[in-house]
């Protein structure tokens, strides 16, 4: 099966504060979503601050995270923790 690329929409920088860098490909003005995806983000962070370190609701959405390099820890409001390392993927269904 061959497929043709219809368009390329570069990601925009949302946060770049020296510790965390967030690039967002979706949603964008040119394209609101693709299929079931609400956000497509690329994170890089250097410090121990963590990703999403402040309370933020995920109710009703599902999150797929994957790491190309480094490691990260996800925590939830119930105290559950999960560590991801390079090559790992995590699926979260938020109630």
Secondary structure, 3 states (H helix, E strand, C coil): CCCCCCCCCCCEEEEECCCEEEEEEECCCCCCCECCECCEEEEEECCCCCCCCCCCCCCCCEEEEECCCCEEEEECCCCCEEEEECCCEEEEECC
